[in-house]
């Protein structure tokens, strides 16, 4: 499975009760909470237009997406009293505001810091940014820049579009000594060159769109969020720039809602929770982007893997385990050395042969298929693997569990006949729903991507595969959007994004038909006429990667895992050390019944309870002299709710029932 392990902006469908908004909200942001999306594509006059990414991939494409932009209608839903945030797609006015804010910010920077050189400044899904060649900035500097932005907005300066020749644009750039703009101009192929002016005080190469004047921006709905370093053109050999991120909205209420959401997202950050709950770590001694699963995190991973394997076996998949390395020639046949080399680790020489850490699992599964000659009667063939892969990522792009260098994909491949595609796709949709529902995800956004201009495979098979994907979705009853021409060159695909507790959308699941690898590896079967034919190959993943999915789970539940998934389900808390022996006896009985429990002692009871609540242990069984005498436990939940005193057998029965039925206690 070719999983493009990239961090992009996550779709957000966010609403909060109006009454929960703070009357006065300020924030100091030292960290860019929301990552820059790689879905910025063609550079046009210094700004990148948003559209669906296209890649030259070799197998399945999964775009990993962990940050939040809103995705519903603008303004306030009066009927529900809830603020619903607009998006750049739903509100052209908002997009124009954000684009203009980028220009206003650049103008303000050069007013406050005349020696600053400008580069590019696009809108992004939650606001805008601009890159500058200048001395490092601080939060105090951002306040100065925002004050100047407010002054510019208050002057109500018009945004004026001008068309000039390339020579004229070059003269103007040289006159203001902007070397980065000169490089941008060289990359522009269209003529004439368009320039946008803010009044007669500042201009930039730009294709638009913008608001009519700076007065159309509500300065109380704009905030500068953070500053970060960014290499020019993303090239580590080029200058380090200062990137200022800002957010802009149509109304002050929308900004407050966004900031409220952002604080909640920060509270749920899986990196902080992972450290607080001792779930995982990334050790500098071992290297960046390499995840260490601690005992508590490892038990949750075990539960995820166990459920995944059980469901796959029930759905007719055979499980595989394949090597972590292979000869480099294998990746040459698959095409990865041609199309994906920059994301692969360097090769290693073993006994005068070159070997490569695997960046994906597809070629291995094909080799398993090729081990013998197949008949049409053998199909469909379904194989699945939790396979660990290794991708080279720049250290500056690594982000907790969301962007790492080593991760485990829940990878599977289906080999089938042409007329089996629809049923197999429908089966994958059913399996996907079953797995995601177990973990509390029941809201999805589904996209179907069709044939791009450049592709492999004949018209007939593309049409048949695309219709099969559509029919399977229709049979499932899921609504979906069609991205015409958005498929990979080797086949159409279905992408599914799950919605978390904050309304953020994360792409995890993908289903992709592949006409390329079967041809590259020359895999065949014998049909009913004893002729050799090429099977259809389907790539699919449900969770994407275990590391990233675990990070999503942590943030979805804010670390408060449901009882069945919690690493420690119950803690026994003795009032004094006198009850320790009884607690250990009860603990052994709980463990014998498959309940994950532990004894915690050595502190006063109130502190033991507070510590357990802080560590988000679902159940606490308090034991004092009375409980020892009556052979009972007094149970309370992590929320502080008293659940009563009960016999140990009753406690065990209730916990087991709650675990088996995915309920609380």
C-alpha positions, -999 to 999 in steps of 0.1 A, spaced: 0 0 0 15 33 -10 5 57 18 17 92 12 24 99 48 20 137 47 5 161 72 -22 182 56 -49 204 68 -77 184 83 -113 192 73 -133 205 102 -170 206 106 -171 225 139 -199 241 159 -201 251 196 -229 264 217 -230 302 215 -234 305 253 -201 287 259 -180 313 242 -159 334 266 -168 371 267 -131 381 264 -106 357 249 -69 363 243 -42 338 234 -5 337 231 6 311 205 42 300 205 35 270 183 18 267 150 -10 243 160 -22 238 125 2 224 99 7 238 65 -11 217 39 8 202 10 -24 207 -11 -10 241 -22 -2 235 -57 6 256 -88 25 287 -80 8 317 -96 22 352 -92 35 343 -58 4 327 -45 -7 290 -46 -42 281 -55 -59 253 -36 -70 223 -55 -68 185 -52 -32 172 -53 -20 151 -82 9 128 -78 30 104 -99 25 75 -77 31 39 -81 4 24 -59 -22 36 -35 -23 73 -25 -35 81 10 -32 118 20 -27 120 58 -45 149 72 -42 162 108 -53 199 113 -86 217 114 -104 240 90 -142 244 92 -165 229 66 -200 241 69 -222 271 62 -212 305 75 -225 326 104 -249 315 131 -275 288 130 -301 307 149 -324 277 154 -298 257 173 -280 287 188 -247 273 175 -219 290 156 -211 272 124 -178 282 108 -175 289 71 -147 276 49 -128 290 19 -149 267 -3 -183 276 13 -176 314 14 -158 332 -14 -160 364 7 -140 346 35 -114 334 9 -110 370 -4 -107 384 32 -79 359 40 -61 365 8 -62 403 13 -51 398 49 -19 382 37 -12 413 16 -21 436 44 2 417 68 31 418 43 26 456 39 25 460 76 57 440 81 76 462 56 62 493 72 75 482 106 106 465 93 117 483 61 146 458 54 123 428 53 121 410 19 88 394 9 84 360 -8 49 343 -10 18 346 11 -12 324 3 -45 319 21 -48 286 39 -78 268 52 -79 285 86 -63 318 76 -32 329 58 6 332 61 34 351 45 72 343 44 98 370 49 135 372 47 143 391 79 156 388 114 138 363 137 106 376 151 90 373 186 54 374 199 61 411 209 69 417 172 36 402 161 18 427 183 35 455 165 26 440 131 -10 435 141 -13 471 153 0 483 119 -24 460 101 -53 475 121 -41 510 109 -40 499 73 -75 483 76 -88 514 92 -76 536 62 -100 517 39 -75 515 11 -87 502 -22 -73 469 -37 -65 478 -73 -57 452 -100 -32 461 -128 -19 442 -158 17 449 -169 42 434 -193 69 411 -181 95 437 -187 76 463 -167 71 439 -138 108 431 -139 117 469 -137 94 475 -108 108 445 -88 144 457 -95 134 492 -83 123 479 -49 151 454 -47 129 423 -41 150 393 -52 125 366 -43 98 384 -64 122 382 -93 125 345 -89 87 342 -86 83 363 -118 106 339 -137 83 310 -127 52 327 -141 44 315 -176 13 335 -183 11 370 -198 2 397 -189 15 398 -154 -11 409 -128 -3 431 -99 -25 441 -69 -20 474 -52 -31 484 -17 -39 520 -24 -8 536 -37 13 524 -8 22 488 -16 19 462 -43 26 425 -50 26 401 -79 -8 383 -75 -36 367 -95 -63 376 -68 -90 374 -57 -93 402 -31 -119 423 -13 -126 457 -28 -109 476 0 -91 470 33 -121 484 51 -140 452 41 -119 434 67 -132 432 103 -100 439 122 -115 423 153 -119 391 133 -82 389 125 -54 376 147 -17 368 141 -11 334 156 25 324 154 58 326 137 80 298 125 110 291 103 105 279 67 131 273 40 126 292 7 109 268 -17 111 241 10 148 236 1 172 231 31 200 245 9 181 278 5 177 307 31 156 302 62 127 326 62 103 339 89 68 326 83 40 345 101 7 326 104 -26 345 109 -63 336 111 -91 357 96 -129 354 97 -159 373 87 -171 382 122 -157 385 157 -180 357 169 -164 334 143 -129 342 155 -139 336 191 -155 302 181 -123 293 162 -101 303 192 -123 283 215 -120 253 193 -82 258 190 -78 258 228 -99 226 229 -77 210 202 -46 220 221 -60 204 253 -65 172 233 -30 173 217 -19 136 215 17 145 221 9 161 255 -16 134 265 8 107 254 34 120 277 10 127 306 -5 92 304 29 75 296 16 60 263 45 65 239 76 85 233 101 95 205 136 92 218 164 115 206 189 87 212 172 65 186 163 92 161 134 114 152 101 100 139 107 66 155 80 57 180 85 38 212 53 23 225 52 22 263 33 -5 281 0 14 284 2 25 248 13 -9 237 -18 -26 253 -41 -3 234 -22 -10 202 -26 -48 209 -64 -43 213 -65 -24 180 -45 -51 162 -64 -80 178 -98 -65 167 -83 -58 132 -71 -93 127 -102 -109 140 -125 -89 117 -103 -95 87 -103 -133 92 -140 -132 96 -142 -113 62 -122 -139 44 -87 -124 44 -55 -144 49 -29 -127 72 7 -122 61 40 -112 76 67 -100 52 103 -88 55 112 -52 64 139 -51 37 143 -64 1 167 -62 -28 167 -28 -44 157 -44 -77 122 -51 -63 116 -14 -59 129 -8 -94 104 -32 -108 76 -16 -88 86 19 -100 92 33 -65 129 40 -72 117 62 -101 87 79 -85 93 78 -48 131 77 -42 132 110 -23 109 94 4 130 63 7 160 57 30 194 51 15 202 16 3 225 -7 21 250 -31 6 249 -68 18 272 -93 2 277 -70 -29 239 -66 -34 219 -35 -26 190 -38 -2 163 -13 6 141 -7 37 105 -11 25 85 22 21 54 1 14 40 -34 13 25 -39 -21 54 -56 -39 57 -82 -11 20 -91 -14 25 -94 -52 54 -118 -47 32 -139 -24 6 -140 -52 32 -150 -78 45 -180 -59 22 -202 -79 0 -202 -109 -36 -192 -101 -69 -203 -117 -99 -181 -122 -116 -204 -96 -92 -191 -69 -106 -156 -69 -111 -134 -50 -78 -137 -31 -76 -114 -1 -44 -109 19 -38 -85 48 -8 -74 69 0 -50 96 33 -41 79 58 -17 93 73 6 66 100 33 66 98 67 49 124 94 49 109 127 62 127 159 70 132 164 107 114 197 106 83 180 92 80 153 119 49 157 141 42 134 170 24 102 158 10 120 127 42 123 107 69 98 115 96 78 98 86 43 108 50 33 110 27 3 107 1 2 79 -31 -18 81 -25 -29 46 -45 -53 24 -47 -63 -12 -74 -80 -31 -68 -99 -64 -100 -105 -83 -118 -108 -117 -133 -79 -135 -169 -89 -126 -160 -92 -89 -148 -56 -84 -182 -43 -72 -188 -70 -46 -152 -67 -33 -155 -30 -30 -188 -34 -12 -172 -59 11 -144 -35 19 -169 -7 27 -187 -31 51 -155 -41 68 -144 -5 71 -176 5 87 -174 -24 111 -139 -15 123 -144 22 126 -177 18 145 -159 -3 171 -137 28 179 -165 53 180 -164 67 145 -197 68 127 -196 100 106 -177 100 74 -169 121 44 -166 100 12 -149 110 -20 -147 91 -53 -118 101 -76 -121 93 -113 -97 89 -142 -70 117 -147 -58 129 -181 -27 107 -179 -34 71 -170 -26 35 -177 -51 9 -186 -78 8 -213 -110 27 -215 -131 -4 -208 -115 -14 -176 -115 22 -163 -152 25 -170 -159 -8 -155 -139 -1 -123 -153 34 -119 -189 21 -123 -182 -7 -98 -170 18 -72 -200 40 -77 -224 10 -75 -208 -2 -43 -212 32 -27 -248 34 -39 -256 -1 -26 -241 10 7 -263 40 8 -234 64 15 -235 99 1 -203 108 -17 -186 135 -38 -170 129 -71 -136 143 -78 -135 142 -116 -100 135 -128 -87 132 -92 -78 95 -94 -42 82 -96 -28 74 -130 -32 37 -122 -69 35 -112 -99 51 -96 -102 53 -58 -125 59 -28 -112 80 1 -130 81 35 -125 107 62 -137 101 97 -151 128 120 -138 131 155 -154 146 187 -144 181 176 -158 177 141 -124 175 126 -120 151 96 -91 128 92 -85 107 61 -78 71 72 -95 47 48 -88 43 11 -98 18 -16 -79 20 -49 -81 -1 -80 -46 -6 -96 -40 -13 -132 -2 -6 -130 15 -30 -106 -1 -61 -120 14 -51 -154 48 -42 -139 51 -75 -121 34 -94 -149 10 -113 -127 -16 -135 -144 -41 -162 -139 -56 -189 -161 -91 -183 -173 -118 -209 -182 -104 -211 -217 -70 -219 -204 -57 -185 -215 -35 -163 -193 -52 -131 -181 -43 -103 -158 -62 -100 -125 -76 -68 -110 -56 -56 -80 -73 -35 -52 -53 -17 -26 -71 -8 6 -64 5 42 -89 11 69 -69 28 97 -41 41 75 -14 36 100 -16 24 136 6 52 149 -16 79 133 -49 62 141 -38 59 177 -30 96 177 -65 103 163 -80 81 190 -61 99 218 -74 133 205 -109 120 198 -113 108 234 -89 134 249 -72 104 266 -105 93 283 -106 60 265 -138 40 268 -136 12 294 -130 -16 269 -101 3 253 -85 18 284 -50 5 291 -58 3 329 -95 -4 335 -96 -5 373 -73 6 401 -75 -8 436 -69 19 462 -63 9 498 -71 34 526 -41 22 545 -14 -4 539 -33 -27 561 -56 -34 532 -28 -41 507 -30 -79 510 -67 -79 503 -62 -55 474 -36 -78 458 -60 -107 461 -88 -88 444 -63 -76 418 -53 -112 410 -90 -121 406 -96 -92 382 -66 -101 361 -77 -138 360 -110 -125 345 -93 -106 318 -97 -72 335 -67 -48 332 -62 -37 368 -35 -26 392 -30 -17 429 -19 18 438 -8 26 473 17 46 494 -2 79 495 -33 93 514 -65 81 497 -75 116 484 -42 118 465 -46 83 452 -80 92 438 -68 125 423 -38 107 407 -61 80 392 -85 106 378 -56 125 363 -44 93 347 -79 88 334 -84 54 349 -121 46 343 -128 28 376 -114 31 412 -122 4 438 -116 19 472 -108 -6 500 -109 1 537 -114 -20 568 -151 -24 562 -146 -36 526 -120 -62 538 -145 -74 565 -174 -77 540 -153 -89 511 -165 -60 489 -151 -29 471 -165 6 469 -164 18 433 -162 53 419 -157 65 383 -130 88 369 -156 115 367 -161 114 404 -194 95 404 -200 72 433 -211 38 420 -216 21 453 -203 -8 474 -205 -43 459 -192 -78 462 -161 -85 443 -179 -111 421 -206 -85 412 -179 -60 404 -161 -84 381 -194 -94 364 -204 -58 358 -170 -48 344 -169 -78 321 -204 -71 308 -195 -34 302 -163 -44 283 -180 -71 262 -209 -47 253 -187 -16 247 -206 3 274 -195 21 305 -201 5 339 
